[in-house]
Amino acid sequence: MAFKPLHDRVLVKRIASTEKTKGGLIIPETAKEKPAEGEIISVGEGARKDSGELIAPSVKAGDRILFGKWSGTEVTLDGEELLIMKESDIMGIIA
């Protein structure tokens, strides 16, 4: 993949949610919500302060994250659906 996010943006691949509820019911495609969990594919170099100093990102490629339901911009790269979002849209890293 030949895409590198700029500044404080990250490229994220959604992680598919489970097909069943805890009770064993199968969830049809039309009723599923888009997952708010993903894996970071690529990270920009970071934001800049007013002084021009670089602020390094808090996340790195390979991190599993949680993000807001409406966060990011959906794009298709190499036939794969991905999200581009600002680092500030990320709620946390899943350990």
Stockholm file with secondary structure:
# STOCKHOLM 1.0

chainA/1-95         MAFKPLHDRVLVKRIASTEKTKGGLIIPETAKEKPAEGEIISVGEGARKDSGELIAPSVKAGDRILFGKWSGTEVTLDGEELLIMKESDIMGIIA
#=GR chainA/1-95 SS CCCCCCTTEEEEEECCCCSBCTTSCBCCGGGCCCCSEEEEEEECSCEECTTSCEECCSCCTTCEEEECTTCSEEEEETTEEEEEEEGGGEEEEEC
#=GC SS_cons        CCCCCCTTEEEEEECCCCSBCTTSCBCCGGGCCCCSEEEEEEECSCEECTTSCEECCSCCTTCEEEECTTCSEEEEETTEEEEEEEGGGEEEEEC
//
